[in-house]
Amino acid sequence: MDDRAAALILAFAWNLFSSWIGASPGRALVRGVPRWEQDLDWNRTLRGWFTVLFIELTFFSGWLITEVDLPSFFTKFSKASDIVRGLVHPSGVVLHQGLVLLVQTVFLAFMATAFAIPLAFVLSFAAARNLTRSSRFSRVMYTAVRTGMNFTRAVEPLVWALIFISWVGIGPFAGVLALWVHSIAALTKLYSESVESIDPGPMEAITATGAGTFQVLRYGVVPQIIPPYLSFTIYRWDINVRMSTIIGFVGGGGIGYILKPRVDLGEWGQVGTLVLLIAVTVWLMDLVSAKIRERIV
């Protein structure tokens, strides 16, 4: 019997006898759990045991598909010892070049974030559900913007970097463009969710005075969203600094551009220097951005 046919028969039989054996996981999700089953512990329902079995099978399948090999991880310490030795004994050979490219990494992330802010700000109003329910056109616009941003955000910055490298060539500009595209999608989502959580009272009061759409947005929405917008923007810059390191692995500029060849050549002392520079920079940015977000909020 085909697996799909067997699954359909099982689902049909379970729903048919759900009043005796309890609701199936799908039925419980869509229609809710029957009243007589709500107070039962999970281990006293067939659905509970089925869920446990499903989780175990999923984990076992993932173990096989990803080819997890713990013996290799715990036994091949000879290879790891050279890596660890180099990381804890950094080399000063690459220090100057690393510092220069580290500055480029920070500004690469900064420029990508700065370019993304205006577009994300505008798109966030079109992507907010509470502002796009008034007409069919606005609902279509909401769906189009949300779908486009979801697609853009689903593609990793590394892939965008490869695309832009083939477009504008190897260098930091390709990295800026890759992070810019991804940042627009990410900030649009964060900004629009802030718009959706605003207090509708000021909007209704301003609308009652006969104000137009842009006036309602200017005086009823924008004052409420400035603090979370600033917080999300700083947080995104923080993320982009981390991402720009990986962007450099494929030629997108920044410190990752010189880190990748040294990893390939096994120059672990120089790798240790570069990793230390990245770690210190990220740590300092975490401290600064956390302090700024505290003051904003």
Secondary structure by P-SEA (a helix, b strand, c coil): ccaaaaaaaaaaaaaaacccccccaaaaaacccccccccccccccaaaaaaaaaaaaaaaaaaaaacccaaaaaccaaaaaaaaaaaacccccaaaaaaaaaaaaaaaaaaaaaaaaaaaaaaccccccccccccaaaaaaaaaaaaaaaaaaaccaaaaaaaaaaaccccaaaaaaaaaaaaaaaaaaaaaaaaaaccaaaaaaaaaacccaaaaaacccccccaaaaaaaaaaaaaaaaaaaaaaacccccccaaaaaaaaaacaaaaaaaaaaaaaaaaaaaaaaaaaaaaaac
